[in-house]
Amino acid sequence: MSDLLHVDGGTPLHGEITVRGAKNFVSKAMVASLLGETTSVLRNVPQIRDVAVVTGLLELHGVRVTADAAGGTLELDPSAVEQAHVADIDAHAGSSRIPILFCGPLLHRLGEAFIPDLGGCRIGDRPINYHLDILRQFGAVVEKRADGLALRAPRRLQGAKISLPYPSVGATEQLLLTAVRAEGITELSGAAIEPEIMDLINVLQKMGAIISVDTDRVIRIEGVERLTGFTHTALSDRIEAASWASAALATCGDVFVRGATQPEMIAFLNTFRKVGGGFDITDDGIRFFHPGGDLKPIVLETDVHPGFMTDWQQPLVVALTQAKGLSIVHETVYENRFGFTKALRGMGATIQVHKECLGGRPCRFGQRNFYHSAVISGPTPLHAAEVEVPDLRGGFSYLIAALAAQGRSAVRGIGIIDRGYEHFTDKLSALGARFERA
Protein backbone atom coordinates (compact mmCIF):
# COMPACT_ATOMS: atom_id res chain seq x y z
CA MET A 1 0.00 0.00 0.00
CA SER A 2 1.08 3.59 -0.58
CA ASP A 3 2.88 5.40 2.21
CA LEU A 4 1.27 8.72 1.26
CA LEU A 5 -2.10 10.05 2.36
CA HIS A 6 -3.77 13.12 0.86
CA VAL A 7 -6.13 14.65 3.42
CA ASP A 8 -8.79 17.26 2.66
CA GLY A 9 -9.23 18.94 6.03
CA GLY A 10 -11.84 21.18 7.59
CA THR A 11 -14.55 18.54 8.02
CA PRO A 12 -15.60 17.58 11.59
CA LEU A 13 -15.26 13.88 12.38
CA HIS A 14 -18.62 12.26 13.19
CA GLY A 15 -19.50 8.65 13.78
CA GLU A 16 -18.36 5.51 15.57
CA ILE A 17 -15.14 3.49 15.55
CA THR A 18 -13.90 0.53 17.61
CA VAL A 19 -10.62 0.09 19.47
CA ARG A 20 -9.34 -3.35 20.41
CA GLY A 21 -6.47 -4.56 22.57
CA ALA A 22 -3.67 -2.26 23.67
CA LYS A 23 -0.58 -2.27 21.46
CA ASN A 24 1.59 -1.82 24.55
CA PHE A 25 0.15 -4.97 26.15
CA VAL A 26 -0.73 -7.41 23.38
CA SER A 27 2.82 -7.81 22.04
CA LYS A 28 4.15 -8.45 25.58
CA ALA A 29 1.47 -11.05 26.30
CA MET A 30 2.44 -12.79 23.06
CA VAL A 31 6.06 -12.94 24.25
CA ALA A 32 4.87 -14.30 27.62
CA SER A 33 3.44 -17.33 25.81
CA LEU A 34 7.04 -18.50 25.32
CA LEU A 35 7.21 -19.20 29.06
CA GLY A 36 4.32 -21.68 29.06
CA GLU A 37 4.38 -25.38 28.37
CA THR A 38 0.89 -25.43 26.85
CA THR A 39 -1.04 -23.36 24.32
CA SER A 40 -2.12 -19.81 25.16
CA VAL A 41 -5.19 -18.02 23.80
CA LEU A 42 -5.19 -14.22 23.53
CA ARG A 43 -8.38 -12.37 22.59
CA ASN A 44 -9.19 -8.79 21.52
CA VAL A 45 -6.00 -8.64 19.43
CA PRO A 46 -5.78 -5.76 16.93
CA GLN A 47 -4.48 -6.17 13.39
CA ILE A 48 -1.46 -3.88 13.67
CA ARG A 49 2.09 -4.16 12.41
CA ASP A 50 3.59 -4.76 15.87
CA VAL A 51 1.43 -7.88 16.24
CA ALA A 52 2.61 -9.10 12.84
CA VAL A 53 6.26 -8.52 13.81
CA VAL A 54 5.93 -10.44 17.08
CA THR A 55 4.00 -13.22 15.33
CA GLY A 56 6.86 -13.59 12.87
CA LEU A 57 9.49 -13.60 15.62
CA LEU A 58 7.59 -16.23 17.59
CA GLU A 59 7.27 -18.40 14.49
CA LEU A 60 11.00 -18.06 13.85
CA HIS A 61 11.50 -19.53 17.33
CA GLY A 62 9.21 -22.47 16.67
CA VAL A 63 5.97 -21.18 18.18
CA ARG A 64 2.91 -22.16 16.18
CA VAL A 65 0.63 -19.14 15.86
CA THR A 66 -2.97 -19.59 14.68
CA ALA A 67 -4.90 -16.39 14.07
CA ASP A 68 -8.60 -15.65 13.77
CA ALA A 69 -8.04 -12.13 12.52
CA ALA A 70 -11.71 -11.20 12.19
CA GLY A 71 -12.43 -12.29 15.74
CA GLY A 72 -9.19 -10.89 17.11
CA THR A 73 -8.01 -14.19 18.63
CA LEU A 74 -4.54 -15.75 18.63
CA GLU A 75 -3.59 -19.27 19.66
CA LEU A 76 0.09 -19.61 20.55
CA ASP A 77 1.61 -23.08 20.90
CA PRO A 78 5.20 -22.94 22.29
CA SER A 79 5.77 -26.69 22.57
CA ALA A 80 8.47 -26.72 19.87
CA VAL A 81 10.52 -23.63 20.79
CA GLU A 82 13.99 -23.48 19.24
CA GLN A 83 16.74 -20.96 18.63
CA ALA A 84 16.18 -18.90 15.48
CA HIS A 85 18.88 -17.96 13.00
CA VAL A 86 20.49 -14.58 13.67
CA ALA A 87 19.94 -13.29 10.14
CA ASP A 88 16.25 -14.21 10.25
CA ILE A 89 15.69 -12.40 13.54
CA ASP A 90 17.49 -9.29 12.30
CA ALA A 91 15.59 -9.23 9.00
CA HIS A 92 12.20 -9.74 10.59
CA ALA A 93 12.53 -7.45 13.62
CA GLY A 94 13.20 -4.37 11.50
CA SER A 95 12.88 -1.25 13.66
CA SER A 96 10.93 -2.96 16.45
CA ARG A 97 12.29 -2.94 19.99
CA ILE A 98 10.21 -5.98 21.00
CA PRO A 99 13.06 -8.53 20.57
CA ILE A 100 14.77 -7.37 23.78
CA LEU A 101 11.81 -8.82 25.73
CA PHE A 102 12.43 -12.26 24.25
CA CYS A 103 15.62 -12.55 26.33
CA GLY A 104 14.25 -13.81 29.64
CA PRO A 105 11.81 -16.34 28.18
CA LEU A 106 14.41 -17.71 25.74
CA LEU A 107 17.06 -17.98 28.45
CA HIS A 108 14.61 -20.07 30.48
CA ARG A 109 13.53 -22.22 27.54
CA LEU A 110 16.79 -22.61 25.61
CA GLY A 111 19.59 -21.25 27.79
CA GLU A 112 20.51 -18.70 25.12
CA ALA A 113 19.13 -15.81 23.09
CA PHE A 114 20.21 -13.36 20.39
CA ILE A 115 18.90 -9.83 20.04
CA PRO A 116 19.68 -7.70 16.94
CA ASP A 117 20.26 -3.96 17.00
CA LEU A 118 17.07 -2.30 18.18
CA GLY A 119 15.06 0.45 16.52
CA GLY A 120 11.82 2.08 17.62
CA CYS A 121 10.43 5.59 17.51
CA ARG A 122 13.04 8.36 17.81
CA ILE A 123 11.41 10.28 20.63
CA GLY A 124 14.26 10.37 23.12
CA ASP A 125 16.81 8.33 24.98
CA ARG A 126 15.47 4.78 25.26
CA PRO A 127 18.52 2.89 26.50
CA ILE A 128 18.50 -0.88 26.84
CA ASN A 129 21.06 -0.76 29.65
CA TYR A 130 18.22 -1.19 32.16
CA HIS A 131 17.31 -4.43 30.40
CA LEU A 132 20.88 -5.71 30.26
CA ASP A 133 21.60 -4.80 33.88
CA ILE A 134 18.49 -6.68 34.96
CA LEU A 135 19.40 -9.78 32.96
CA ARG A 136 22.95 -9.76 34.34
CA GLN A 137 21.63 -9.54 37.90
CA PHE A 138 19.62 -12.69 37.23
CA GLY A 139 22.85 -14.40 36.16
CA ALA A 140 22.76 -14.01 32.39
CA VAL A 141 26.02 -13.54 30.50
CA VAL A 142 25.77 -10.80 27.84
CA GLU A 143 28.19 -10.63 24.91
CA LYS A 144 28.10 -7.61 22.64
CA ARG A 145 28.64 -8.38 18.96
CA ALA A 146 28.76 -6.18 15.91
CA ASP A 147 25.26 -7.28 14.84
CA GLY A 148 23.60 -7.38 18.25
CA LEU A 149 23.69 -9.09 21.63
CA ALA A 150 24.25 -12.74 22.42
CA LEU A 151 23.03 -13.93 25.82
CA ARG A 152 23.38 -17.22 27.64
CA ALA A 153 22.44 -18.67 31.02
CA PRO A 154 25.15 -21.02 32.32
CA ARG A 155 22.67 -22.26 34.94
CA ARG A 156 19.13 -21.52 36.05
CA LEU A 157 18.58 -17.79 36.47
CA GLN A 158 18.46 -16.62 40.08
CA GLY A 159 16.07 -14.18 41.73
CA ALA A 160 17.48 -10.75 42.57
CA LYS A 161 16.75 -7.53 44.41
CA ILE A 162 16.62 -4.75 41.83
CA SER A 163 15.90 -1.04 42.00
CA LEU A 164 15.13 1.07 38.95
CA PRO A 165 16.31 4.70 38.87
CA TYR A 166 13.15 5.54 36.89
CA PRO A 167 9.86 3.61 36.54
CA SER A 168 10.70 2.26 33.08
CA VAL A 169 7.85 0.30 31.50
CA GLY A 170 10.16 -1.77 29.32
CA ALA A 171 12.53 -2.63 32.17
CA THR A 172 9.60 -3.63 34.39
CA GLU A 173 8.28 -5.89 31.64
CA GLN A 174 11.74 -7.40 31.22
CA LEU A 175 11.98 -8.18 34.91
CA LEU A 176 8.52 -9.76 35.06
CA LEU A 177 9.15 -11.99 32.05
CA THR A 178 12.49 -13.09 33.54
CA ALA A 179 11.66 -13.37 37.26
CA VAL A 180 8.62 -15.63 37.04
CA ARG A 181 10.76 -18.71 36.31
CA ALA A 182 13.94 -17.67 38.08
CA GLU A 183 14.91 -19.54 41.23
CA GLY A 184 14.00 -17.75 44.47
CA ILE A 185 12.48 -14.37 45.25
CA THR A 186 12.80 -11.27 43.07
CA GLU A 187 12.01 -7.80 44.39
CA LEU A 188 11.73 -4.79 42.10
CA SER A 189 11.50 -1.29 43.58
CA GLY A 190 10.72 1.76 41.47
CA ALA A 191 8.55 -0.35 39.18
CA ALA A 192 6.22 0.95 36.47
CA ILE A 193 2.57 0.23 37.31
CA GLU A 194 0.84 1.20 34.07
CA PRO A 195 -2.44 -0.63 33.28
CA GLU A 196 -0.63 -2.60 30.58
CA ILE A 197 1.89 -3.78 33.19
CA MET A 198 -0.91 -4.85 35.51
CA ASP A 199 -2.59 -6.77 32.69
CA LEU A 200 0.71 -8.53 31.94
CA ILE A 201 0.83 -9.50 35.63
CA ASN A 202 -2.72 -10.85 35.25
CA VAL A 203 -1.56 -13.02 32.35
CA LEU A 204 1.49 -14.31 34.21
CA GLN A 205 -0.60 -15.15 37.27
CA LYS A 206 -2.97 -17.13 35.06
CA MET A 207 0.08 -19.06 33.85
CA GLY A 208 1.03 -20.00 37.41
CA ALA A 209 3.27 -17.11 38.51
CA ILE A 210 3.24 -15.74 42.05
CA ILE A 211 3.39 -11.93 41.92
CA SER A 212 2.42 -9.22 44.41
CA VAL A 213 2.32 -5.46 43.85
CA ASP A 214 2.69 -3.04 46.77
CA THR A 215 1.42 0.53 46.88
CA ASP A 216 4.99 1.90 46.95
CA ARG A 217 5.90 0.66 43.42
CA VAL A 218 7.48 -2.54 44.74
CA ILE A 219 6.77 -5.78 42.86
CA ARG A 220 7.69 -9.14 44.38
CA ILE A 221 7.89 -12.35 42.37
CA GLU A 222 8.34 -15.84 43.75
CA GLY A 223 9.88 -17.90 40.96
CA VAL A 224 8.28 -21.18 39.89
CA GLU A 225 9.72 -24.10 37.92
CA ARG A 226 7.04 -24.30 35.25
CA LEU A 227 4.23 -22.27 33.76
CA THR A 228 1.25 -23.26 31.65
CA GLY A 229 -0.54 -21.39 28.89
CA PHE A 230 -3.20 -18.73 29.48
CA THR A 231 -6.56 -17.62 28.15
CA HIS A 232 -6.97 -13.86 28.35
CA THR A 233 -8.83 -10.91 26.82
CA ALA A 234 -6.57 -7.89 26.34
CA LEU A 235 -7.47 -4.55 27.87
CA SER A 236 -8.47 -1.86 25.38
CA ASP A 237 -5.95 0.54 23.88
CA ARG A 238 -6.23 3.74 25.93
CA ILE A 239 -3.73 5.52 23.66
CA GLU A 240 -5.72 4.93 20.50
CA ALA A 241 -8.93 5.93 22.29
CA ALA A 242 -7.35 9.21 23.44
CA SER A 243 -5.98 9.84 19.95
CA TRP A 244 -9.46 9.68 18.41
CA ALA A 245 -10.78 11.83 21.27
CA SER A 246 -8.20 14.51 20.43
CA ALA A 247 -9.14 14.24 16.75
CA ALA A 248 -12.79 14.83 17.64
CA LEU A 249 -11.85 17.88 19.69
CA ALA A 250 -9.48 19.40 17.10
CA THR A 251 -12.01 19.01 14.25
CA CYS A 252 -15.07 20.13 16.29
CA GLY A 253 -16.42 16.62 15.87
CA ASP A 254 -18.32 13.92 17.75
CA VAL A 255 -16.84 10.41 17.90
CA PHE A 256 -18.04 7.35 19.81
CA VAL A 257 -15.05 5.11 20.59
CA ARG A 258 -16.45 1.64 21.15
CA GLY A 259 -14.22 -0.36 23.45
CA ALA A 260 -12.77 2.65 25.29
CA THR A 261 -12.86 2.19 29.07
CA GLN A 262 -12.92 4.75 31.87
CA PRO A 263 -10.61 3.29 34.58
CA GLU A 264 -7.43 3.44 32.47
CA MET A 265 -8.28 6.91 31.12
CA ILE A 266 -9.17 8.88 34.25
CA ALA A 267 -6.21 11.27 33.93
CA PHE A 268 -6.94 11.89 30.25
CA LEU A 269 -10.67 12.40 30.85
CA ASN A 270 -9.99 14.99 33.54
CA THR A 271 -7.69 16.92 31.22
CA PHE A 272 -10.08 16.58 28.27
CA ARG A 273 -12.82 18.13 30.40
CA LYS A 274 -10.55 20.98 31.58
CA VAL A 275 -9.76 21.85 27.96
CA GLY A 276 -13.49 22.09 27.30
CA GLY A 277 -14.14 18.76 25.63
CA GLY A 278 -17.28 16.77 26.35
CA PHE A 279 -17.62 13.04 26.90
CA ASP A 280 -20.29 10.48 27.80
CA ILE A 281 -19.27 7.14 29.28
CA THR A 282 -21.30 3.99 28.61
CA ASP A 283 -20.75 0.28 29.17
CA ASP A 284 -19.76 -0.09 25.51
CA GLY A 285 -17.38 2.84 25.11
CA ILE A 286 -16.93 6.59 25.41
CA ARG A 287 -18.36 9.35 23.25
CA PHE A 288 -15.97 12.29 22.80
CA PHE A 289 -17.24 15.57 21.35
CA HIS A 290 -16.62 19.28 20.99
CA PRO A 291 -19.55 20.93 22.78
CA GLY A 292 -19.16 24.29 21.03
CA GLY A 293 -17.66 27.53 22.25
CA ASP A 294 -14.01 28.22 22.99
CA LEU A 295 -11.60 25.56 24.14
CA LYS A 296 -9.65 26.49 27.28
CA PRO A 297 -5.87 26.68 27.74
CA ILE A 298 -4.27 24.39 30.33
CA VAL A 299 -1.02 23.72 32.14
CA LEU A 300 -0.10 20.05 31.76
CA GLU A 301 2.73 17.75 32.79
CA THR A 302 3.19 14.24 31.48
CA ASP A 303 4.13 11.57 33.99
CA VAL A 304 4.22 7.85 34.60
CA HIS A 305 0.96 6.19 35.62
CA PRO A 306 -1.28 7.30 37.26
CA GLY A 307 -0.28 10.65 35.77
CA PHE A 308 -1.02 12.02 32.30
CA MET A 309 0.48 9.57 29.83
CA THR A 310 3.24 10.81 27.51
CA ASP A 311 1.61 9.07 24.51
CA TRP A 312 -1.53 11.19 25.04
CA GLN A 313 0.46 14.41 24.83
CA GLN A 314 1.18 14.72 21.11
CA PRO A 315 -2.40 14.29 19.81
CA LEU A 316 -3.74 16.64 22.50
CA VAL A 317 -1.21 19.34 21.60
CA VAL A 318 -2.88 19.60 18.18
CA ALA A 319 -6.22 20.28 19.87
CA LEU A 320 -4.55 22.84 22.17
CA THR A 321 -3.59 24.91 19.10
CA GLN A 322 -7.33 25.67 18.92
CA ALA A 323 -7.68 26.69 22.61
CA LYS A 324 -8.07 30.39 23.43
CA GLY A 325 -4.99 31.54 25.34
CA LEU A 326 -1.63 30.12 26.38
CA SER A 327 -1.22 26.43 27.19
CA ILE A 328 1.94 25.00 28.75
CA VAL A 329 2.94 21.36 28.33
CA HIS A 330 5.89 19.96 30.30
CA GLU A 331 7.15 16.60 29.01
CA THR A 332 8.88 14.60 31.77
CA VAL A 333 9.02 11.09 30.25
CA TYR A 334 10.76 11.47 26.84
CA GLU A 335 13.12 14.38 26.42
CA ASN A 336 12.78 14.81 22.62
CA ARG A 337 9.06 14.40 22.17
CA PHE A 338 8.44 17.95 20.95
CA GLY A 339 10.32 17.52 17.69
CA PHE A 340 6.96 17.01 15.98
CA THR A 341 5.90 20.62 16.72
CA LYS A 342 8.12 22.01 13.93
CA ALA A 343 5.73 20.70 11.29
CA LEU A 344 2.75 22.04 13.25
CA ARG A 345 4.33 25.49 13.21
CA GLY A 346 4.65 25.10 9.45
CA MET A 347 0.88 24.54 9.37
CA GLY A 348 0.21 27.77 11.24
CA ALA A 349 0.41 26.75 14.89
CA THR A 350 2.10 29.08 17.37
CA ILE A 351 4.26 26.81 19.52
CA GLN A 352 7.48 27.67 21.32
CA VAL A 353 9.67 24.97 22.85
CA HIS A 354 11.92 25.60 25.85
CA LYS A 355 14.74 23.89 27.72
CA GLU A 356 13.38 25.01 31.10
CA CYS A 357 10.95 22.94 33.18
CA LEU A 358 7.73 24.90 32.68
CA GLY A 359 5.07 23.62 34.98
CA GLY A 360 4.64 22.67 38.59
CA ARG A 361 7.96 20.99 39.31
CA PRO A 362 11.47 20.43 37.97
CA CYS A 363 12.13 17.14 36.18
CA ARG A 364 15.15 14.99 35.34
CA PHE A 365 15.58 16.78 31.97
CA GLY A 366 15.86 20.27 33.46
CA GLN A 367 19.67 20.23 33.68
CA ARG A 368 20.29 18.29 30.47
CA ASN A 369 19.74 20.94 27.78
CA PHE A 370 16.68 19.32 26.16
CA TYR A 371 13.71 21.16 24.66
CA HIS A 372 11.10 19.44 26.79
CA SER A 373 8.55 22.18 27.51
CA ALA A 374 6.15 23.80 25.05
CA VAL A 375 4.03 26.94 25.10
CA ILE A 376 1.06 26.82 22.72
CA SER A 377 -0.78 30.04 21.84
CA GLY A 378 -4.20 29.86 20.27
CA PRO A 379 -6.51 29.65 18.64
CA THR A 380 -4.60 29.60 15.36
CA PRO A 381 -6.19 28.39 12.11
CA LEU A 382 -4.22 25.50 10.62
CA HIS A 383 -3.53 25.34 6.89
CA ALA A 384 -2.62 22.44 4.66
CA ALA A 385 0.98 21.36 4.24
CA GLU A 386 3.18 18.44 3.24
CA VAL A 387 4.50 16.63 6.33
CA GLU A 388 6.62 13.55 7.04
CA VAL A 389 5.60 11.21 9.85
CA PRO A 390 8.40 11.22 12.48
CA ASP A 391 7.14 8.50 14.84
CA LEU A 392 3.97 6.63 15.76
CA ARG A 393 2.20 9.15 18.02
CA GLY A 394 3.63 12.18 16.24
CA GLY A 395 2.40 10.67 13.00
CA PHE A 396 -1.17 10.38 14.23
CA SER A 397 -0.86 13.96 15.51
CA TYR A 398 0.04 15.11 11.99
CA LEU A 399 -2.99 13.24 10.74
CA ILE A 400 -5.19 15.12 13.24
CA ALA A 401 -3.64 18.43 12.17
CA ALA A 402 -4.31 17.62 8.50
CA LEU A 403 -7.94 16.77 9.34
CA ALA A 404 -8.35 20.08 11.17
CA ALA A 405 -6.55 22.23 8.57
CA GLN A 406 -8.12 24.00 5.64
CA GLY A 407 -7.04 22.59 2.28
CA ARG A 408 -5.37 19.39 1.08
CA SER A 409 -2.39 18.11 3.07
CA ALA A 410 0.06 15.39 2.08
CA VAL A 411 1.07 13.12 4.96
CA ARG A 412 4.04 10.91 4.07
CA GLY A 413 5.32 7.87 5.93
CA ILE A 414 1.92 6.78 7.19
CA GLY A 415 3.07 3.17 7.30
CA ILE A 416 4.45 4.00 10.75
CA ILE A 417 0.88 4.70 11.91
CA ASP A 418 -0.07 1.14 10.97
CA ARG A 419 2.25 -0.04 13.77
CA GLY A 420 -0.23 0.99 16.44
CA TYR A 421 -3.55 2.05 14.89
CA GLU A 422 -5.65 -0.78 13.52
CA HIS A 423 -7.17 -0.09 10.07
CA PHE A 424 -6.99 3.64 10.74
CA THR A 425 -7.95 4.60 7.18
CA ASP A 426 -11.12 2.48 7.45
CA LYS A 427 -11.91 4.32 10.66
CA LEU A 428 -11.31 7.67 8.99
CA SER A 429 -13.82 6.69 6.33
CA ALA A 430 -16.36 5.68 8.97
CA LEU A 431 -16.00 9.12 10.56
CA GLY A 432 -16.57 10.98 7.29
CA ALA A 433 -13.01 12.15 6.72
CA ARG A 434 -12.07 13.11 3.18
CA PHE A 435 -8.79 11.59 2.10
CA GLU A 436 -7.03 9.53 -0.54
CA ARG A 437 -4.25 6.99 -0.07
CA ALA A 438 -2.11 7.76 -3.11
N, C-alpha and C positions, 0 to 999 in steps of 0.2 A: 504494500500500500504506500501511497505517497506520504512524504514526511512534511508536506506543506498544506496548510489550511488557510483558505481565504474566508474571512469573517466579515459580514456586513452588520455593523453594530447599530446601536440605537434602539433596539427592540427589547422591551422587557421580557424576561423569561417567565413563562406561565405553564403550569402543568405538574406532572408527577413523575418522579424517577425512583429507582430502588437502589439501595446500597447493600452489599453483602459483606462477607467477612473482612476483617481488618488486615490490610497488607502487612502491617507490622507484627501481626500475630500468626497469620496462616502459614507463612514460610517457616517460622520457627517451630510450629507444631509439626510441620512436615519433617523437619530435621529430627525432632524428638522421636519420630517413629523408628529411627535407626536403633534406638536404645531397647526397643521391645523385641520379644521373641515370637510374638504372634502378630497377626494383621491388625492394623489400625484403620479406623474409619473417621474421616474428617468431613463435616458438612458445612454448608454456607460458604463455600469456597468461590471466590471471584475468578473470572477469566482475565487475569492480568499477566504481564510479562514476567514478573517476579515468580509467580507460581509456575510458569513454564520453565524458567531457569532452574528452579529447585527440583522440579519433576525430572528434568534432564540429568541433573547432578545425582539424584537418587538412583536413577536407572543406570547411570555409569558405574555406580557402586553395587549394582546387583539387586536393588529394590524393585519389585514389580509394582508398578503404579497403574491402577485402573480408574479411569475418570468417567463420571457421568456429568459432563459439562453443563447440560441443560438444568440438571437438578442441583448442581454445585456440590457434588459429593466425590471424594477421593478415597479409594482403598489402597493402602500401602502395606505391602508384604515384604518384610526385611529378612526373611528366612535364609536368603542366599547372598548375604552381603559379602562383598569382596573389594579389594583395593583396585581403584580405577587407574588407568594410564595417565601420567602427568599431562601429556599433550592434550588428551581428551578433556580433562578438567579445565585446563587453561583456555581451550577453544570454546568450551560451552559456557564457562562462568562469565566471560566478557567483562563488563564493568561492575558486575554485582559484587557486593561485599558479603553475601551470604556464606560463601565457602568457609570463612573463618569459624563459623559455628558448627561445622562438621567435625572439628578437631576432637572435642571430648567424646562424642559418640563413637567415632572411628577408633580412637585410642582404646576405648573399652571393648569394641567388637573385634578389632583386628590387631591392636597393638601398635599401629602406625597410621599416619595420615600425611597428605601433601596438600598444601594450600598455595595457589598461584598468587601473583601480585594482585592486589585488590583495587577495585575502582570505587564507584559510588558517586553520588552527587557532590559537586565541589562547592560546599557551603561553609567550609571551615575545617579546622584541624580535627580529624577523626582518627586519631592514632590507634594502632592495634596493639600498642605496648601493654595496655591494660589486659588484653586477652592473653598475650604471651606470658606476662607476669603471673597471671592466674594459673595457666597451664603448667608453668614451671613449679609453682608452689604445690601443685598436686603430684609432682614427680615426673612430669613429661620432660623429655630432652628435645630442645628445639635447635635445628640446624638451618642457618640461613644460606640459601643458594641463590644463584643469579636469577633463576626463574620463579623463585617463591620460597616457601618454608617447608622443610621436612621435619615431622615430629614422630617420636616413638616413645613407647612406655615400656621400659625394661622390666617392670613388674606392675602389679595392680596399683592404680592411682590411689593416693592416700588423701583423706580429708585434711583440710587446712583451715586456719583462722586468717581471714583476709579482710582488709579494710580498703575501700575505694576512696580516693581523694575527691571524687565527684560522682554523683549518682548516675553513672553511665548505664544506659539501657542495654547496649550491646554487651558490655562486660558482665552485667548481671545475668543476662541470658546465657553467656558462656559458662559462668559459674554453675548455674542451675543444671545445664545440660551435662556438665562434667561431674558435679558433686553427687548426683543421685545414685551413681553406681560406684563411687569411690569408697574405699574402706574407711570406716570411722565417721566422725562428726565433722561437718563443715559449718563454719560461721562466717557470714558476710555482713559487715557493717558498712553503712553508707550506700545501701542498695537502692536501685531504682524500684519504684512501686507503681509504675504505670499500669492502667487496666490490662494492657496486652501482656505485661509481665505476670499479673495475677491470673490471667487466663492460661498462660503457659504453666503456671504452678498447678492450676486445676487439672490440666492434661497430665502432667507428671504424677500427680497424686492418683489419678485414675489408673495409671500404669503400675502403681505399687510403690511410689516414692513416699518418703516421710519428710514433710516440709512444714515449717512453722514460720509465720511472719509476725514480728513484733511491731509495736507502734513507733519505735524509734529507728526505723529503717534497718533493722537487723533481721536477716533471714538465716534460719538454721536448718540444715539438711542432715538427716541420718542416712548414710549410704546403705544400699541394699545390693544383694548379689545378682538379682535378676529382676527384670521388668517385663510386663506383658504389653500387648497393644491397648489402644483406647478407642472409644467411640465418643465423639465430641462435636458440638455445634459451635462454630467460631463466633465470637462477639462481633458486632457490626463495626464498620470502619468509621470511627468518629472524625477522622481527618477528611475523608471524602464528604461526609455529611456537612461538615463546617465549610468546606470549599463551595458546595452548592448553595449553602446559606449565604455566604458572602457574595456569590454571583447574583442571587436574588436581590440582595440589598443594593449592590452596585448598579444593577439595571432597572431598579424600581419595579421588581417583579414579585412573583408569588409562587413558591415552589414547595410541593409536599415531598419530603424525602422519606419514602417508605423504608423501614428498617433502622432509621436513626433512633437512638435510645438516649434518654435523659441522664441516667446516672454518670456515664462517662463524659458527658458534655456540660456539666454544671458550670464550670468556669467559663466556657465559651458562651453559654446561654446568658449568663450574667452580663458579660461584656457586650454581646449582641443587643441586649435590651438597653444598656447604657448609651450605646451609639444611636439608638432610636429605632432599631429593628423590632419587628413583631414576630411572635411565634406562638403556635398552639401545639401542645403535646397530646398525642393519643397513644393508644396501645400499639398501633401499627407503625407509627413514625412521628415525624415532627414537620409541621408546616412553617416555613420561614417566609416572611413577606415584608415589603416596604410599606408602612402604613400611611405614607404621605407626609408632607411637611419636610422640614429641614432635619438632616442627620446631625448628631451632636459630636463635637470633638471629645477625645478621651486621652487620658494618660495611662499607658499600658506597659507592663513588663512581662516578658515571657519567663517561664520557669519550669522546672521539672514538676511532675504530678505531685500534688493536686493543683498546681498553678496553671496559668494560661500556656497552653502547649505551643512550642516554637513552630510546629508545622501548621498551626492555625494563623500565624502572624502574617505570612505573605499574602494569602487571599484577602484577609481583612484590610490590609493596608490599601488595596485597590479601592475598597468601599470607603475608606477614610478620606480618600482624595475628594469625595463628594460631601464630606461633613463640613458644616459651617464653623470655621475657626481653626485653631491650631491644635493638632493632635501630636502627642509624643509617644514614641514606641521605643522601649529599651530592650534590646535582645541580649539575653544572658546565657543562652545555651550554645549557639553557634556564632562565632565571632565575625564571619563574613557573609551573613545572610542578607545583607542589604545591597549586595551587588546588583540585584534585579531591579532596583529603583532607577537605575540610569535609563533604562528603556522606558519606564513610566514617565520620567521627566521629558523624554523625547516625544511622548504622546500628549504632553501638556500639563502633567502633574507638577505641583510645586512641592518638592521634597528635598530637604537638606539632611545630609548624614554627618554625624559627629563622632569624634573619638571619645568624648566625655560620657560618663554614665549619667544620662538624663532620666530622671525618674525618682523613685523613692529611696533607693539604696545603691551603694557602689557594688560592682560585680567583679569577677575574676578577670575581666577583659579591660578594666579601667586603666591599668598601668602597662598595657601591652600594645598600645598604638594601633588599635583596630577601630574601624568605623562601625560601631555597633549600636548607635542610637540614631533615630530619625525623627525629624520634625516635619509633619505634613500639614500644609496650609490649603484650606478649601473653602467653598467648593470650586473646583476647576474643571471646566469641560474637557473631556478627553477627545482627541482626534485620531484618526486612523494612522497607522504606521506599519513598517515592516520590522518584525522583531524575531530574534533567535532564542529559542527556549534554552535557558541556562542549566536548569535542574528540574526535578519533578514538581515541587510545590511552586517554584518560581514560574515554571511553564504554565501551570494551571492559572496562576495569577495573571500572566500575559493574556491568556485566553479570556479571563474575566474582563480585563481592560479592553480587549478588542470587542467584546460583546457590548460594553458600555459606551464605547467611542462612536462618534459619528463618522460614517464612511466605511470603506473596505480596507481592512488590515490583512497583512500576510504574516502568518505565524509559522515559522520554520522550526524543524526539529521536534515536531509533535509526537514522534515515536517515543520520546522519553515519557510523555504523559501516559502512554499505554502501560508503563511499568506499574502504576498504582491506581489508575482510574479505569474501571471496567467499562468497555464499550462506550466511552465518553461521547463519541460522535452520535451514537444512537440516542443517548440521553439528551444531547443538544437538540436533536430533531424533535424529540418528544416534548421539549419545552418551547418549541417554536422559534429556535434560533435560526438565523439565515447564514449559511456557510456553504463552502464547497471544498472538498478534499481534492486538491489538484493532482 
